[in-house]
C-alpha cells in the first residue's frame, strides 16, 4: 500500500461536532463524522480501552515493586 492510498481514505471532518448535553457522542455520531461504520468505531473503541487497561495495569504493577 502506498502512502498516498492511506491519505485518500481519510477525509477531514467538517462542520460543528454534534454533542449531547453531557459532551459525549454516540458511536453513530462519531461514525458519521469520520465517515465509517458504527461497528468500526466500536472496534476501535474496544482496542483503545484494551490498550489503556494494559498501560494502567503495567504502570501500577511497576509502582508496587
Rosetta constraint file for C-alpha pairs under 8 A:
AtomPair CA 1 CA 5 HARMONIC 6.55 0.50
AtomPair CA 1 CA 6 HARMONIC 7.66 0.50
AtomPair CA 2 CA 6 HARMONIC 6.87 0.50
AtomPair CA 3 CA 7 HARMONIC 6.54 0.50
AtomPair CA 4 CA 8 HARMONIC 6.34 0.50
AtomPair CA 5 CA 9 HARMONIC 6.68 0.50
AtomPair CA 6 CA 10 HARMONIC 7.22 0.50
AtomPair CA 10 CA 34 HARMONIC 7.90 0.50
AtomPair CA 11 CA 34 HARMONIC 7.30 0.50
AtomPair CA 11 CA 35 HARMONIC 7.71 0.50
AtomPair CA 12 CA 34 HARMONIC 7.79 0.50
AtomPair CA 13 CA 33 HARMONIC 5.95 0.50
AtomPair CA 13 CA 34 HARMONIC 6.31 0.50
AtomPair CA 14 CA 33 HARMONIC 7.90 0.50
AtomPair CA 17 CA 33 HARMONIC 7.54 0.50
AtomPair CA 18 CA 25 HARMONIC 7.22 0.50
AtomPair CA 18 CA 29 HARMONIC 7.23 0.50
AtomPair CA 19 CA 23 HARMONIC 5.36 0.50
AtomPair CA 19 CA 24 HARMONIC 5.91 0.50
AtomPair CA 19 CA 25 HARMONIC 5.46 0.50
AtomPair CA 20 CA 24 HARMONIC 6.10 0.50
AtomPair CA 20 CA 25 HARMONIC 6.59 0.50
AtomPair CA 25 CA 29 HARMONIC 5.94 0.50
AtomPair CA 25 CA 30 HARMONIC 6.54 0.50
AtomPair CA 26 CA 30 HARMONIC 6.41 0.50
AtomPair CA 27 CA 31 HARMONIC 6.05 0.50
AtomPair CA 27 CA 38 HARMONIC 5.72 0.50
AtomPair CA 27 CA 41 HARMONIC 6.21 0.50
AtomPair CA 27 CA 42 HARMONIC 6.76 0.50
AtomPair CA 28 CA 32 HARMONIC 6.08 0.50
AtomPair CA 28 CA 37 HARMONIC 7.68 0.50
AtomPair CA 28 CA 38 HARMONIC 5.20 0.50
AtomPair CA 29 CA 33 HARMONIC 6.32 0.50
AtomPair CA 30 CA 34 HARMONIC 6.16 0.50
AtomPair CA 30 CA 38 HARMONIC 7.76 0.50
AtomPair CA 30 CA 41 HARMONIC 7.26 0.50
AtomPair CA 31 CA 35 HARMONIC 5.66 0.50
AtomPair CA 31 CA 36 HARMONIC 4.93 0.50
AtomPair CA 31 CA 37 HARMONIC 5.46 0.50
AtomPair CA 31 CA 38 HARMONIC 5.23 0.50
AtomPair CA 31 CA 40 HARMONIC 7.91 0.50
AtomPair CA 31 CA 41 HARMONIC 6.13 0.50
AtomPair CA 32 CA 36 HARMONIC 6.56 0.50
AtomPair CA 32 CA 37 HARMONIC 7.61 0.50
AtomPair CA 36 CA 40 HARMONIC 6.67 0.50
AtomPair CA 36 CA 41 HARMONIC 7.28 0.50
AtomPair CA 37 CA 41 HARMONIC 6.53 0.50
AtomPair CA 38 CA 42 HARMONIC 6.20 0.50
AtomPair CA 39 CA 43 HARMONIC 6.23 0.50
AtomPair CA 40 CA 44 HARMONIC 6.22 0.50
AtomPair CA 41 CA 45 HARMONIC 6.08 0.50
AtomPair CA 42 CA 46 HARMONIC 6.20 0.50
AtomPair CA 43 CA 47 HARMONIC 6.21 0.50
AtomPair CA 44 CA 48 HARMONIC 6.11 0.50
AtomPair CA 45 CA 49 HARMONIC 6.18 0.50
AtomPair CA 46 CA 50 HARMONIC 6.19 0.50
AtomPair CA 47 CA 51 HARMONIC 6.30 0.50
AtomPair CA 48 CA 52 HARMONIC 6.14 0.50
AtomPair CA 49 CA 53 HARMONIC 6.03 0.50
AtomPair CA 50 CA 54 HARMONIC 6.13 0.50
AtomPair CA 51 CA 55 HARMONIC 6.12 0.50
AtomPair CA 52 CA 56 HARMONIC 6.21 0.50
AtomPair CA 53 CA 57 HARMONIC 6.10 0.50
AtomPair CA 54 CA 58 HARMONIC 6.03 0.50
AtomPair CA 55 CA 59 HARMONIC 6.05 0.50
AtomPair CA 56 CA 60 HARMONIC 6.12 0.50
AtomPair CA 57 CA 61 HARMONIC 5.93 0.50
AtomPair CA 58 CA 62 HARMONIC 6.22 0.50
AtomPair CA 59 CA 63 HARMONIC 6.47 0.50
AtomPair CA 60 CA 64 HARMONIC 6.39 0.50
AtomPair CA 61 CA 65 HARMONIC 6.86 0.50
